[in-house]
Amino acid sequence: MSQSRESKSSLALGALLIVLAFASVAVMSALGKAAKGVSTGTLVFFQNFISLLLFAPWTLRHGSSRLRTGRIGLHLLRAAGGLLSQFLMFAAVRKMALVNAVLLSNSAPLFIPLISWAWLKEKISGVVSISLLIGFAGVVVILDPSPALLSDPAALIAISAALFSAFALVSVNQLSSTEPSDRILFYYFLFSSLAAVPFVILKWSTPTPREWLFLAGIGVTMALSQLLIILAYKQASAERIAPFNYTIVIFSGLIGWVVWNNRPGLLALAGVVLVMAGGILSTKFGGKNSKPGHLGWIGYWNHFVSHEKAA
């Protein structure tokens, strides 16, 4: 009886922590939309560099030997996919309603089975195929295909962010079989920061005091979301709290409504529901690379936690 209560308590705490994590991501995305005078490259650089500074002490707490890896190539591939996803996500949120941009950018679960099939030859079951059809039907509704889509391709940019995010997530899943979470995060933030430097230099203009606050907020909320996810998946399994990942849509919708007066129509809301349903079903019934526990381009914390317990 006590174990049951403890299990329910852990599940509730895990759900609360994951909701707070995705609230942090929604705030991070909103800050990126608000920082109009700052280049996308600068946003991405500070997002990753501040996170690197905050997570480096944790990674190096046992010495530099923690950084030794024989899979540097896969770390680089993962960083490339994640970095492209970040660039495209920030570009999209600046050009369209926050809730639509965030939802499309975080629709990676719809692409993971396809990438796993093409890259790892992982079969796609009938249930997953149906879930993908449901999810992509929602994507089509939100994209609203028309000639205007070609002149203002913000939605296509957002869905491209999800595609690269899915590639990064499958890469992380491969890394997590041998690499601990702190090493994976350290190399990701390091490589992403270094890769963003040329874009910062080319597009640099000194931020205003308000923009500096936006940049600091983006970095801190990014790091905070990672910490909350780590804690969440130590309390409950990813499969049980995965549906709470999509609370990011609620938070983004509220922020977009209050700050930018973005009010989605009924058709857009229908598309949101379809994408969420397809993503949750794909996550639940997909193969091992589709298992939940991801945050956009960051990775699968259920694998990370299991790996660290076994180490």
Secondary structure, 3 states (H helix, E strand, C coil): CHHHHHHHHHHHHHHHHHHHHHHHHHHHHHHHHHCCCCCHHHHHHHHHHHHHHHHHHHHHHHCHHHHCCCCHHHHHHHHHHHHHHHHHHHHHHCCCCHHHHHHHHCCHHHCHHHHHHHHHCCCCCHHHHHHHHHHHHHHHHHHCCCHHHHHCCHHHHHHHHHHHHHHHHHHHHHHCCCCCHHHHHHHHHHHHHHHHHHHHHHCCCCCCHHHHHHHHHHHHHHHHHHHHHHHHHHHCCHHHHHHHHHHHHHHHHHHHHHHHCCCCCHHHHHHHHHHHHHHHHHHHHCCHHHCCCCCCCCCCHHHHHHHHHHC
